[in-house]
Structure formats: C-alpha cells, structure tokens
Amino acid sequence: MDKKIKILVTGATGYIGGRLIPLLLKEGYQIRAASRSIEKLQSRPWSENPNVELVAGNFLVQSDVDRMLEGCDVIYYLVHSMVAGQQDFEESDRISAQHTVDAAKRFNLSRIIYLGGLGDVESDLSKHLRSRNEVAQIFFENSVPSTIFRAAVILGSGGASFEILRYLVERLPIMVTPRWLKTPSQPIAISNVLQYLVCCLKVPETANGVFDIGGPQVVTYRQMMEAYAKVAGLMKRLII
C-alpha cells in the first residue's frame, strides 16, 4: 500500500478489540488503540509494537473523541455503554455515537466500521439490542461511509457468552432456567467475526452496507448448552 492507513480501534482492551488489533497489524496498518485506561492498554502484548499508539479517552466527551480520531482514516467502533449499575446506557450510547460521527466528518474519515447486534427491528427487542440498532442507524445515516455488521451470540474462549455457557453446563447437571433459553439465536465463531472485520477494509463494496453475520444454524440457548455437554463428554444435563 502506498500510504499506511491509520486505524482507531476503540474498546481495544475488550474481547473483540484485543483480538482484532494483532490481525490488523499483520495486514500492515498503523493502529491507534483506544480505551478508558492507559494501564490496561499497556498490559496487552501488542502495546509495545512500533505501529501501535495508545490513547485513553471517553466517548461521552467530544474533545476526547476529537483527540482520538484526529489523524486517523478509519475507526472500528466497538464501544457500548451497558455496564453494571448504569441506568441510562441507551442515552450514553446515543451521545457516544453522535460524537463519533461529528468527529469523523470533521477529520474526513474514509470509513466507520461498527459491530452491532442481530435482531428483528420489528420485534420486541431488549433495551440492549434496541440501543445497538439505534447506534447503527446513527452511523448509517451520516455522510461518512459506514459498514455495519450485526451479530448474535459470538462464541469463543474468553468471550462472556461462551464462558457463561461453559460455566453453567460444567457445574450444574440439573438447571432451573429462565424462559429465554428457548430464544432462537444464530451463533457465530469469534474467528469468523474477526475475518469479516479485517477483510471488509479490502472490499470497497462493503462501504455503506449493513451485513447480518451468523453461523449456518439457528439454535436455542438450550440447544447450545446440550451441544456443549455432548462435545465436552459430560452426562446429559437436565434443563428445566
């Protein structure tokens, strides 16, 4: 490539961001890794790579967003505000996304890449999925080319969804569970998600596109638990 593309990866200490950065480095990109904590960034194995710049900031503060985005060409937006004890995460998500759009326009970014949630917008979505869809809409309706990926359950070692599933199945031969275990989902492996995220930069046609990504099967959470028990060689779990 003639000019090294500089990419801001937000949520760099998170499950997706922390695995995405090494793959982008292999492709020859310059990375600005963003998180709220410099200390957490410095603990990552890629933090001392000469093509990585570490930056701390808060997406609820416009001046922080401007500082993080200035000089970048692309942003991977892997931020969400749903944390324990926070009541109005939807408003925080909305503000953070709008700050990102405003800065992206100001600094003429060539792409916003966002990983959101997969869900039927016409159905009774959870607050979490509704907020993810609203953020996707904010990005898609702005003038900066955006690529939106919508994923359901992302499965892989270390991921919250998979680790909770593994913990429950391995420790509880008998489970009394909530009704949402009957909810159908379309899980996808973390390796496939990362492949989509990296490769979309090389495909100009993905700009201004919304892509639903998922594995080949639609299964319930209960079926995923039963499949894990079988693969792990455990006795059949009794799920009530």
C-alpha positions, 0 to 999 in steps of 0.5 A: 500500500502506498500510504499506511492507513491509520486505524482507531480501534476503540474498546481495544482492551475488550474481547473483540478489540484485543483480538482484532488489533494483532490481525490488523497489524499483520495486514500492515496498518498503523493502529491507534488503540483506544480505551478508558485506561492507559494501564490496561492498554499497556498490559496487552502484548501488542502495546509495545509494537512500533505501529501501535499508539495508545490513547485513553479517552471517553466517548461521552466527551467530544474533545476526547473523541476529537483527540482520538480520531484526529489523524486517523482514516478509519475507526472500528467502533466497538464501544457500548455503554451497558455496564453494571449499575448504569441506568441510562446506557441507551442515552450514553450510547446515543451521545457516544455515537453522535460524537463519533460521527461529528468527529469523523466528518470533521477529520474526513474519515474514509470509513466507520466500521461498527459491530452491532447486534442481530435482531428483528427491528420489528420485534420486541427487542431488549433495551440492549439490542434496541440501543445497538440498532439505534447506534447503527442507524446513527452511523448509517445515516451520516455522510461518512461511509459506514459498514455495519455488521450485526451479530448474535451470540459470538462464541469463543474462549474468553468471550462472556457468552461462551464462558457463561455457557461453559460455566453453567453446563460444567457445574450444574447437571440439573438447571432451573432456567429462565424462559429465554433459553428457548430464544432462537439465536444464530451463533457465530465463531469469534474467528469468523467475526474477526475475518469479516472485520479485517477483510471488509477494509479490502472490499470497497463494496462493503462501504455503506452496507449493513451485513447480518453475520451468523453461523449456518444454524439457528439454535436455542440457548438450550440447544447450545448448552446440550451441544456443549455437554455432548462435545465436552463428554459430560452426562446429559444435563437436565434443563428445566 
